[in-house]
Amino acid sequence: MTEPLIAPEVYAELAETMGADFAAELVATFLSDAPNMIADLKAAAAGGDADGYRRAAHSIKSNADTFGAPALAAQARAMELGGLPEGDPPLPALEATYAETAVALKALADA
């Protein structure tokens, strides 16, 4: 099953619970931190650091779940549970999904 890019109801619930301004601030923080999380994932993969790889994937997954980005969360979850692959990790696909997700989340936060 393919997950949707965004689950607007999750973001709406966060905005209702935390307040729209604070939810938008949290999204902005995630969008500025996510590239560092992806860089950590890449570094762990390049260095053969299985634990670091799982931790970085877990961080991406958890944040994506919080903000209503199920497609990104599902990719990161698969990486977390699958552990460090023997071949090339699916980083380009994750980066592409993150880029699309970032645009969609920013649009939600700016609405």
C-alpha positions as CSV (number, residue, x, y, z in Angstrom):
1,M,0.0,0.0,0.0
2,T,1.3,3.4,-1.0
3,E,1.0,6.0,1.7
4,P,-0.2,9.5,0.9
5,L,2.3,12.3,0.9
6,I,0.5,14.3,3.5
7,A,-2.3,13.6,6.0
8,P,-3.7,17.1,6.5
9,E,-5.9,15.9,9.4
10,V,-2.8,15.1,11.4
11,Y,-1.4,18.6,10.9
12,A,-4.9,20.1,11.6
13,E,-5.1,18.2,14.9
14,L,-1.6,19.4,15.9
15,A,-2.5,23.0,15.0
16,E,-5.7,22.7,17.0
17,T,-4.0,21.2,20.0
18,M,-0.8,23.3,20.0
19,G,-2.1,26.5,18.3
20,A,-1.6,27.3,14.7
21,D,1.5,29.6,15.3
22,F,3.3,27.0,17.4
23,A,2.5,24.2,15.0
24,A,3.9,26.3,12.1
25,E,7.0,27.0,14.2
26,L,7.4,23.2,14.9
27,V,7.1,22.5,11.2
28,A,9.7,25.1,10.4
29,T,12.1,23.6,12.9
30,F,11.5,20.1,11.4
31,L,12.1,21.4,7.9
32,S,15.4,23.0,9.0
33,D,16.5,20.0,11.0
34,A,15.5,17.2,8.5
35,P,18.4,17.8,6.1
36,N,20.7,17.3,9.0
37,M,18.9,14.0,9.9
38,I,19.2,12.9,6.3
39,A,22.9,13.9,6.3
40,D,23.3,11.7,9.5
41,L,21.6,8.9,7.7
42,K,24.0,9.2,4.8
43,A,27.0,9.4,7.0
44,A,26.0,6.3,9.0
45,A,25.4,4.4,5.7
46,A,28.7,5.5,4.3
47,G,30.5,4.6,7.5
48,G,28.8,1.3,8.0
49,D,27.3,2.5,11.3
50,A,24.2,0.3,11.6
51,D,23.1,1.8,15.0
52,G,23.5,5.4,13.7
53,Y,21.6,4.5,10.6
54,R,18.7,3.1,12.6
55,R,18.7,6.1,14.9
56,A,18.7,8.6,12.1
57,A,15.9,6.7,10.3
58,H,13.9,6.6,13.5
59,S,14.3,10.4,14.0
60,I,13.0,11.1,10.5
61,K,10.1,8.6,10.9
62,S,9.0,10.0,14.3
63,N,9.1,13.6,13.0
64,A,7.3,12.7,9.8
65,D,4.6,10.9,11.8
66,T,4.1,13.9,14.1
67,F,3.5,16.3,11.3
68,G,1.4,14.1,9.1
69,A,3.8,13.0,6.4
70,P,3.0,9.3,6.1
71,A,4.9,8.6,2.9
72,L,8.1,9.9,4.4
73,A,7.4,8.1,7.7
74,A,6.9,4.8,5.9
75,Q,10.1,5.1,4.0
76,A,12.1,6.0,7.1
77,R,10.3,3.2,9.1
78,A,11.4,0.7,6.4
79,M,14.9,1.9,6.6
80,E,14.9,1.8,10.4
81,L,13.4,-1.7,10.6
82,G,15.5,-3.0,7.7
83,G,18.7,-1.8,9.2
84,L,21.8,-0.9,7.2
85,P,21.5,-2.6,3.8
86,E,24.4,-4.5,2.2
87,G,23.9,-2.5,-1.0
88,D,23.1,1.1,-1.6
89,P,20.5,2.4,0.8
90,P,17.3,4.0,-0.7
91,L,18.5,7.5,0.1
92,P,17.6,9.2,-3.2
93,A,14.0,8.0,-2.8
94,L,13.9,9.3,0.7
95,E,15.4,12.7,-0.3
96,A,12.9,13.0,-3.1
97,T,10.0,12.3,-0.8
98,Y,11.4,14.7,1.8
99,A,11.6,17.5,-0.8
100,E,7.9,16.9,-1.9
101,T,6.9,16.7,1.8
102,A,8.7,19.9,2.7
103,V,6.8,21.9,0.1
104,A,3.4,20.4,1.2
105,L,4.1,20.9,4.9
106,K,5.2,24.5,4.3
107,A,2.0,25.1,2.4
108,L,-0.1,23.7,5.3
109,A,1.8,25.7,7.9
110,D,1.5,28.9,5.8
111,A,-2.3,28.5,5.3
